[in-house]
Amino acid sequence: MVAISPAISLFYLISNFDWKVKKPFFIFLTVLFGATILLSSSDGAVLKELVYIHYINLPFNQWLDELIQILQFKQPYGTKGDVFNHLVSYISGTLLMLPETYFYLVSFVYAYFFVNSLEKILNRPTIGHKGILFWLIIIIFVTYRFVDNLQSVRTWTGLWVLFYGTYCFYTTGKKKYLLIMLMAPLFHIAYFIMALPVYLSIILKKVDFRILVIFYIMSFFITINHEAIVKQLGSTDIGANKIDAYYDEDGGTDISQRRVSGTFYAVYGRSWSQIQSPHILIFALILSGFITRKRLTAIEYGLFCSALLLSITANLVSFIGAFYVRTMTNAGIYVTAATALLAMRGAFDIKSTGHLNLFQKTALWIALLTFIPYIIYVVANMFQFTSAYMIVFPIGGFFGDNISIGQLLKQFF
């Protein structure tokens, strides 16, 4: 059925099979999506073009020399300065001599960690009534970093690698998952900084949560020495390149938001909801009294600690616009995952908890509704990037003219 209609297969899988069957098919469907994805000017399109420009028949000695330079925080010509992309590009361009397989490979890695992370959160018994609130929470978690983010390969693959390793370490305590967490900087150099709050959360898991909340609130008002940090980050070749791309002396975050134009969901979904909704959800859960050691499991507590520490870091470096957005997006995954775990065990269900007062219900609903523009933005992105052949006859996406679902709909409406 997948070979005929991936879209129909997806709905059939969700409603009729357990996760042992779902997981390999979800991974396959994600790889199929990535293999037929339509790219124009995205990060993924640039990376794919670099395979043709730099990595076809690249001598191994040169590749190895460039790898050593990358590990020394340099950015050799023709590379992006990240180990993961350097490896995958070499495999597709030189070892396989099939540059088109680049997105097959990166899609598989993204799919593996994305789908396994979803399974860890969603494959558990649910308690209480599955009402609108429950399903809205689940949809927010699933869509917050969905498969449309394959068009930005390195950053969001690193996000799912870090999240998967963190969650598995909290649940099992096995050291091998610490190694997976440590792999995140290999996907994007920014994780040398962005992953630090998550690593720190493991050390601080026994610290009183109220202390972290105080630091979180203070981080909105603390101003740090911008110039000293930018100077230090720019002391390496790769750091200087990233700073040039991300930093705006006049306030990168505000300016980056003003540059976004278009529809309601593009302006408020990408530029506001994606960044600010995690903050609002954190505040709603704190003020509603859900974030206490008595009300949270050890896993939920660890995820919330990670979300808070990531949010603190994002606030402190908000003068680097793109870095702020990416760090807050990482925070968003942890707070939405923890909220989903609470929902799964009936923490927001009156029949299970006995009582939710008006303030708790109102605060939670307001916080969740702020994610709606972003969900709409994700749906619009899927129409833009998804091949129309994902509806029926996916093999057609590999041959002839490949058009998106959005382009197809424009021909009829």
N, C-alpha and C positions, 0 to 999 in steps of 0.2 A: 504493500500500500504506500510506503514511503516513496518508492520509485515513481508512483503515479501522482500522488498529491501529498507533499509534506504537511501542508496546512491542515487537511482533514486528518492525517495521521496523528498530528499533535493533539487535537481535541479528543480523538479516540483513545490515545495513550493516557491522557490526564484522567479520563473518566473510567477507564476499565482495567488498569494494571497497577501493581504495586511498584515500589521503587527499584526492585531488582530488575524489572523489565524497563521501567521508565528511564533509568539512568543511562544505559548505553545508547538508547534511542535519542534521548535529549542531547547527548554529546554528539551523536551523528548528525542530528538536525542542525546543531549549532555550527558544526564544521561545514555542512552543506550551505548554510546561510553565509558563512565567511567565504566559502569558495566562489559564491556567485554574487557577493556584495558589490554594490555599485558605489564607486569612490570617485570623487572629483578633485577637490583641493584639500582633503583631510590629511591628517598625519599619516594615516595608513597608505594613502596614495603616494606620498613622498617617499615613504620607506620602501614601498614596492618598486618605485622608479629607481631607487638607489641600487636595488639588486641588479637591474639591467645596466646601470652606469658603472658600478664598481665591482660587483661580486661575481660576474660571469668569468669563469676560468681564472680566478684569483689564485696565485701561487700560495701554497700552504705556508711557506716561510714568511711571506708578506702578511698573510692573515694572522699568523702567530705573533709577529712583531707588532701588528696593530692591536691585537688583544692585550699584549703586555702594556702598550701605551694607554689603552683604555683603563686597565687596572691601576695605572698611575695617574688617573684623572686627567688624561689628555684626550683630545678628540681628533684622531687621524683623519686626513682628507678622505671624503667618500663614506664616512661612517657617522653614526649618531652618538657615539660615545657610550653605548650600553652593551653589556656582554650578551644578553639574550638576543637582541636584534642582530648583533655581529655574527653570532653562531648560526641562527636560523637563516640569515641571508647567505652565508657561506654554503650551508647545506643545500639550499634550493638553487643557488646560482652556479656553484662549482661541483659539488659532489653529485647532485642529481642532474645538473645542467638543465633544469626546468624552472625558470624564474617564476612561472605562474603558480608553482606549488608553495610559494612563500605564504600565501594566506591560508592554504590548507594546513600548514604546520602551525602557524600562530593561532589559527582558529581552534585547533585541537588542544593546544595548551590552555588557551582561555576557557574553552568548553569544559575541560577536565576539572579545573579548579572552581569554575562558576557552578557547574551542575553538582559537584560534590558538596559545595558549600550550601546550595539550596537543599540538598538532601539532609544535611546535618540539622538544619533548622526545621524543615517541613515534615520530615519523616519521623513523626513522633505522635503518640496518642493525644487527642484533643479533648479538653474537658469543657463542658458547658455548651451553650447555644452558639451556633455559628451564624451570627446575624451580620448586618451590614458593617458594623464596626469591625468585627473579626476579619471579614474579607477585605475591607479597605486596608487594614494593617498589613495583611499578607501581600496584597497587590503592591503596596508602597515598597515593601522590602524587596520583592522580586524585580520590580521595574527600576529601582533606584540606580543600579548599574547593570543594565540589561545588555542583551547581545548587540544592540546598536552601537555600543561602545567599542566594538571590534574595529571601528574606523579610527580609533585612537589606541593603537596596539599596546604600547609599552606601559603607560601609566596604569591602565585599568586591569591589565593582566597582573601587574604587580600588586594591585589592590586585592584581587581575589586570592593570589598566592599567600599574601600576608594574613588575610582574614581566615583562610582555611587552616593555615598553620596555627594561628592564635586560638581558634575555636577548638581544634583537635587537642592542642596542648592543655587548654583549660579542662577538657573532658577526660583526658587520659593521663596527663602528666608525663607522657613519654618524651624523651629528649629529641627523638628524631623529628618531632614537629617543631622544636626550636630551630633545627636546621632549615626546615622549610620556611619559617619566618625570616631567617637570616638570608634567604635567597631573594627576597623582595628587591634589594638594591641592584641585583643583577639585571632586573627588568627595566628599571629606570633609576638613574643616579639620584633623583630627588628623594628616593626612599632611604638614602643614607641619613636623611633628616626626618622625613615623614614617618618612618618606622620606629624612630626612637621613643615616641610617646607610648606606642604599643608594647615595646620591650620593657619600658619603665612600668607599665601597668602590672606586669607580672611581679616585679619587685615590690610594688606598692599595694598589692592586693589585700594586705591586712591593715592598711592605713584607714583611719576613720574617714568615711565617705564625705563627711561634713567639711573636712579640711580641703578635699579636692573641690568641693562646691564653692568654698570661699575663694580659692585660687581661680576657679573658673569665672566667677563674677568679677574679681579684680582684673582679670585679663582683658576685659572690655575697656578698662580705663587706664591701663599701664601703657606708657610710651617708652620704647627702648631706642637706643642709639642706632638709627637706620644706617648711617654712613659707615660705622665700624663693622656692622654685620655684612653689608654689601661688599666692603673692601676685603673682608676675610673670605667670603664666599667666592670672590673674584680672583683669589690668589692662584687658582689653577686654570688651565686652559678650558676645561669643560665647564668649570664654575663661571668663568668670565662669559662664555657663550650663553649659558643659561640666564645669567643676570641680564645680559643685553636683551634677551627675548622676553623676560618676565617682569623686569623692574621698571617702574616709572616714578621718577623723583617727586612728581606732583600727586602721587597717590594712585597706584596701579589699580586697586580694586574698583574705586569709583569710576575711573576713566574707562576701564574695560567694560563696565556695565553700561556706560553711556554710549559706547560704540555699537552695542547690540541694537538692532532695529528690526522691525517686521511685525509679525502677528503677536497677539496677546500671549500665547503660550511660549513663543520664542523669547520675548522680552522678559516675562515674569517667570516662565518655567526654568529656563537655563540660567538667567542672570540673577534671579531673586530666590525662587523656590528651592532650587538645588542647593543653594548656599545657606539661606536663612531658616528654612524649615527644620533642619536638624537642631538648630539652636532653640527654636520655638518648642519642639518636641521635648528636648532636654528640660527646659524650664517648666513645661506642663507636667512632666512626670515628677520633677522635684517638688513643685508646689502642691501637687496632689498627694504627696506622701508615698508614692510607689517605690522610690529609691531609698530603701533602708535595708540593712542586713537581714532583718526579720522577714521582709517581704520578697527578697530576691534569693534565687539559688546562687550557688558559687559561680556558675557559668554566666548567668545574667549580670551578676555583680562585676565580674571581670570584663565583660563586654561594655558595660556602662563606664567603668574606669577608663577603658581604652578610648571610648567616645569623648569623655571629658578631657582627658589629657591631649587628645588630638585637637579638640576645640580650643583648648588653652594655647597650644602651639600655633594654630591658625590665627588666632586673635593677635598674638604677639608679633607675627610676621605678615600682618595684613597689608603692609606697605609694598609687599611683592605680590601683586594681584593674582597672577596665575598660580603661584605657590599656595596662596591663601585658599583659592577655590579648590585646588586638588586636595589639600589637607582637610578642609571641611567636608569634602565629598567622602573621604575616607572615614571621617567621624560619623557621617550620615549612615554608612553601612553598619557600623557597630551599634548605633542607637536604634536603627530600624530593626536590626536582627534581634536585639534584646527585647524590644517592644513586641516583636512577633513571638518570641518565646513566652513572654507574659500572656499574650493572647491565646497561645496554644494550650496553656494550662489553666485558662479560664479566669485570669486575674481581673479582666475587665467585664466579666459576665455577672450580672446581679444574682442569677440563680446559683452560681458557684461561690461568690464572695459574700453573699448575703446583703450587701449594701454598697452602692456607689452614690455619694452625695451629688447634689446639683453642680457644685464647683468642680468636682473631679470629672464628671461627664462633660461639662462645658469646656473645660481646659483641654481635655483629650480630643474632643471633636474639633475644636478650633485648630489645634496643632496639626491634626491629620488632614484637615481640609486645605491647609496651606500647601500640601504636596500635590494637589490636583493639577495646577498649571504644569508642574513638571511631568506628571503622568501623561498629560495630553501632549506635551513636547516629545516624550519618548515614542508615543504612538505615531506622531507626525514623522519622527526620525525613521521609524520602521518602514513607513510608506516610501520614504525617500531612498533608503539604502537597500531595502529588500527587493530581490529580483522577482518579477511577476511570475517567473517559472517556479517559484516556491509554492505557488497555488496549485499548479498542475504541471506535470512533465518536467521535473527539475533538471534533467540532463540537457534540456534545451538551453539552459543558462550558460553552458560551456561552449556553445557553438552559435554562430551567427550574431545577431543584434540582441544584446541583453538590455532590457528596460526595467525600470523599477515599477512597483505597484502604483506609485503616485503618478508616474508618466503614463501608465496604462489608463488610469482613471481619467486623466485630463483629455484623453482622446474620445471619451464618451460623454464628458460633462463640461 
